[in-house]
Amino acid sequence: MEESYIWCCLLEDYLLSLTNISNVSDYVDVLIKSLPLIQDVSPDQMEAVRGMLHSLLKFIVCTIEICEKGLDIERQILRRQLRHLLPEVSFDPSAVKYYRDLTDVFIEFWNKKCDIITKIRSKMSPPDMNEIENEVMDVVLVVLDKNAKIEQLLEFFNVYNSFLERLDAVSFDWLIQAIPGVDMQNLLSIELISQVFPQSASNNRKQSGLNYHAYQVTDPEKFVQMLPVLHRKAEIPAHKIALVVKKQLALILFQLKRNQWSSGLDISKSDQIATTATLISVVAERLPNLNNQWKYDSNESFVAANVKYLSYAVNDSSSTDDFESRIRFKDMFIKNIFYLFIILLVLGLSIGRIWLNEIFGKKPDNYNVR
């Protein structure tokens, strides 16, 4: 078949273009395994084959640099993604769509991962940055090892990519309080830190009588290097936003790996993925709160407010249903409190109107005497 022959030539040409690049054996293996699929297909299947191979080649083009220059864990993830992208014999339209969508979410993950890692490198010290990057990658590595169905992988990666997008919107500003025994004016003078005075925060502190000073680390790497030199006994203050994100990622990994609920009830691999996706979506919804660190009276209260309720749901749940109810409880509670407030406000206004009318002897407009 002429069209099949053209596709074979295209694949062969692409294989040859990869021979001078290191670490591409997995790509080559997938492409070689793709060749038999296009040799004996009927004309009505050729469009499906073309679509699947086009998606595969698109994935390779977008990730070839990672394959050649990436970290070991990145290459591990690529190998597992390629395993899920091995074209199957089924060429029905739904299979082609799932295959294309899966390729797209894999590519989107790499794009968003690069964006967020580039951002946090400029906002925190290398140890924190490396831990967050590794845990972001570990989540993907674990879920790909579970051999989930394409539909569940699609759902998970859509949620996870949304989480990374929201994580990219977090400022990752390193805010600290005065360090005991350290001359903060000295650190200000050499521009390792800057003083932060949000107007509303400053007013709130003055009204409450608190002596609260917040500083922002302007050069994280230099700050970590210079502080022990300038003040030998000074401890490097924790990057609280980084600490919260690391704790959230640790809970996500724990939920993805756990085999039993607190009751001893087993968790299936499917439920591991589904409940972790729910957890990630809840975390993602509340990530914008991390930009409001300055509103909290202490760094400890900031960490507790963004981690404790998640830990409660993950560690204490006895079943999948119990987990779902616990993880959503806080958001549902807030929404219900808002609706209850509106109802009480309307009810209070109605009762007040009737009460005033009774006092002044005026009947309500809609009051009819029979």
C-alpha positions, 0 to 999 in steps of 0.5 A: 500500500502506497500510504503505508510505504510512505509512513514506513519511510518517514519512520525510518528517516526519523530513526536515522536522525536519532542515531547520533543522539545518546540515550534514545534507545527507548525512543528507537525501540518504540518506533521499531515496534510501531513499524509492524502496525502500519504494514498490514492495515486496511485503508479505513484504518490508515487514518487512525494509524497516522494520527497515533504515529503523529502523536508519538512523533510529536511527543518525541520531538518535545522531549528529545532534549530531556532524554539527552540531557535530563536527570536520571529520574526524568529519563525514568519517567520518559521510559514509563510514558513511552511504555504507555504510548506503545501503539496498540492494535486497536484503531477505533476512533475512541482509542485514537482520541485517548492516545492523542489526549494522553500524549498531549497531557504528557507533553503538558506535564513536561512544559509545566514542570519546566516552568515551575522549576525555573521559577522556584530556582530563583526564589529559594535555596537549592536544598528546598528547590531540589526537594520540591523538584524531586517530589514533583517527579516522584508523584509521576513516577509512582503513578506511571508504575501502577499500569493504570488504564488510559482513561484514569491516567488522563484524568490524573494528569489533567488534575496534576497539570492543573496543580502545577499550573496553580503552583506556578502562580504561587509567589514563593517569596521567602518571608522571615521574621527577625532572627534572634541574635542577628543584626537585621539592619546589617542584612538590609544594608548588604541587600540580602533581605528587604523589609516588607510592610504590607499596608493592611498587615502593618495596620492590623499589627499596630491595632493589636499592639504586636511588634511584628517585622517581616523581611523578604530574602532577596537573594536566597542562594547568597543568603544561605551562604552569607548568614553563617559567615556573618553570624556563626550561631544563626540558624537559617530560617525555614522557607515557609511556603516551600515547607508547606509545598513539601508537606503537601507533596509528601501527603500526596505521595503517601496517599498514592503509595499507601496500601491500607486505610487507617481501619486496615481496609485494603486500597486498590491501585485504582482507588489509590490513583482516584483518591490521590487525584481528589487530594491534589485537586483540593490542594490546588484549589487552596494554593493561592492562599500561600501568597497570603503568608503575611496575613498570619500572626506567625509562620507556624499558624501559616503552616498549620492552616495549609497542612493540618486539614489535609493531614487529618483527611489522609491519616485518619480516613478509614475508607474511600468514602470516609476520605472523600467526606473528610477531604471536602469537609473544609470547603463544604463547611466554608460554603455552607457557613456563607449560605447560612449567613445569607439565610440568617441575614434575610430572616433577621431583616424580615423579623426586624421589619415585622418587629418594628411594625408592631412597635409603631403600630403599622401593619406590614404592606402585605398584611390583610385583615379578614 
